[in-house]
């Protein structure tokens, strides 16, 4: 029996693996995103009350960005254990770390209660969230990609890719319910804590699902080959440095558009456009749905036309979207805001769907968790951490159109990096393992 054939799960088992992978990813990203929503809506009042609305919001969003600095370190730390000890146990650990951090944020005293210690603890807990989600994506993706039939890897690898879109819609819905059922004063005083504390129930579900999974066959077959080898992080940067940096560059626009959509636009809609909080949150659900639909379509198409071609199409669409989206949003109505956020998140899905298969296909099994995770999370630092901070700084100086031009420029960078990447396909896993064995 060939390596590829022996690595594939049965159809029923594959569906269970895919759904379990998506469930865990939804939960982790839900915990990650409720922080972003709270940072945009209320953290300026709760943790930075002395700075005023604008400066407080900017600093609150900066604490959101702190996690992106931690994410590459999370990918290195958990990638090491994922490549040496296994995907399953590592993913259980990341879920527990995320659950603890999120619950602690929900219970954290405010600045009015304990002074400057409150924002310091907030940043520490946010760093722990960043470490957890930094180790999450690659492991969840490998659970499906390494078990999937080779000709349907894109189709099954899309399941963990749905995690961010479903989680964002769920986070928006959670905050929408709190906004509709309590006064603004109650929401600021204690209502914002409910999504954080309530996430414990979701974490319990995620643990139940993940503990029932088995290790991937591909990892089991290659495990003996790691004996006496160098550290995974060393092998990544000595054997595949171009794959790391080009993969990160190719994915940067995805993060830039996504986090402008899920954090910055939430604040922009309420503070700059004067839209109500329920309106902005409801349109966030619409945008998350659009993100999910384009992710599904693009991932499935990547099995037919190729990963790189779909990512190229997504980056080209992002260039155009960056130019047109803020003039649409600035019309200032609920529907123009909904259309704008749907465009922003819709183009994300075109490029995001295929990378669940593309980035893992760039690396051999022996250090695939580490390599794919570092590439993905470096893109997160640039696109998800840096770009929203620049956006917040340029609006007062140059207006919202500057954000669109910034997004278009990042998309051109990602387009160039994508074109420089090799085309990957169904045989890439075995080919990469063979190439490494020959060196």
Secondary structure, DSSP 8 states (H G I E B T S, - for coil): --HHHHT---HHHHHHHHHHHHHHHHHHHHHHHHHHHHHHHTHHHHT-GGG-HHHHHHHHHHHHHHHHHHHHHHHHHHHHHHHHT-HHHHHHHHHHHHHHHHHHHHH---HHHHTTHHHHHHHHHHHHHHHHHHHHHHHHHHHHHTTS-GGGHHHHHHHHHHHHHHHHHHHHHHHHHHHHHS-HHHIIIIITHHHHHHHHHHHHHHHHHHHT----HHHHHHGGGGTT---HHHHHHHH-HHHHHHHHHHHHHHHHHHHIIIIIHHHIIIIIS---HHHHHHHHHHHHHHHHHHHHHHHHHHHHH-HHHHHHHHHHHHHHHHHHHHHHHTT-SHHHHHHHHHHHHHHHHHHHHHHHHHHHHTS-GGGHHHHHHHHHHHHIIIIIIIHHHHHHHHHHHH-THHHHHHHHHHHHHHHHHHHHS----TTHHHHHHHHHHH-
